[in-house]
């Protein structure tokens, strides 16, 4: 699906096509995995096959059966695997490097800005080190690190809260924030009676906390370096302090009442803990306004909290 784009960026990067790769495509999510028949490549892609059905598919790949039916492509020998999601990521396992490219040409400026931001926070210990940002193609080269253990979420959120404090926490009145949401709503999705109704019902006297959020936070965005969590795939934005917290938990059923959510919430300032329901509702409203694809899920979460 994206092989023409991939070949183009690698060719422009002065790489030579040397080795055969196989392409697995998920058209529903617009994601692809490129791998070759080598142990390091097959071992590296294995964590992407989590569901029972995907595990069966991986077993067929491991035995070399599924490759007979997959599309082929020739890519540089130093690359072990390629993941395509929001970006194109090429993994050089031998030299422990990741080459990242924007998925589409019209995303060049956004891609560069995100990588420049990551380079800055990497210098403060919050992201993998970026060795190079090429402004022409463009692409970036950063260090390849192992995934952070999934069972240590308390530790990674402690690091995330440190990031908020290092970048500064600002306060804004609910009245001002409400006006901001209504203005953005009219610009993005016109008037929405559901959103207007919810905002009118919220009686919030505290000042809201605004931080520099990761912007696309999940456990798959956390790696480990020197025993500490570091964060990748940044979509940095000024938002409510609960932006990353809600994004991390929102796909988990009844997350608001879970023990994990309650444990992580203890790391946040007292005014957030005391008004967490309002924070979650406002976070989801902003998501409804900004991301139409999340509208129904956000609406469902809000309705569960207000009922």
Buried (B, 14 or more C-beta within 10 A) or exposed (E): BBBEBBBBBBEEBEBEBEBEBBBBBEEEEEBBBBBBEEEBBBEBBBEBBEEEEBEEBBEEBBEEEBBEEBEEBBBBEBBBBBBBBBBBBBBBBEEEBBBBBBBEEEBBEEBBEBBEBBBEBBEEBBBBBBEEBBEEBBBBBBBBBEEBEEEBBEBBBEBBBBBBEEBEBEEBEBEEBBEEBBEBBEEEBEEBEEBEEBBEEBEBEBBBBBBBBBBBBBBBBBBBBEEEBBBBBBBBBEBBBBBBBBBBBBEEEEBBEEEBBEEBBEBBEEBBEEBBEBBBBBBBBBBBBBEEEBBEBBBEBBEEBEE
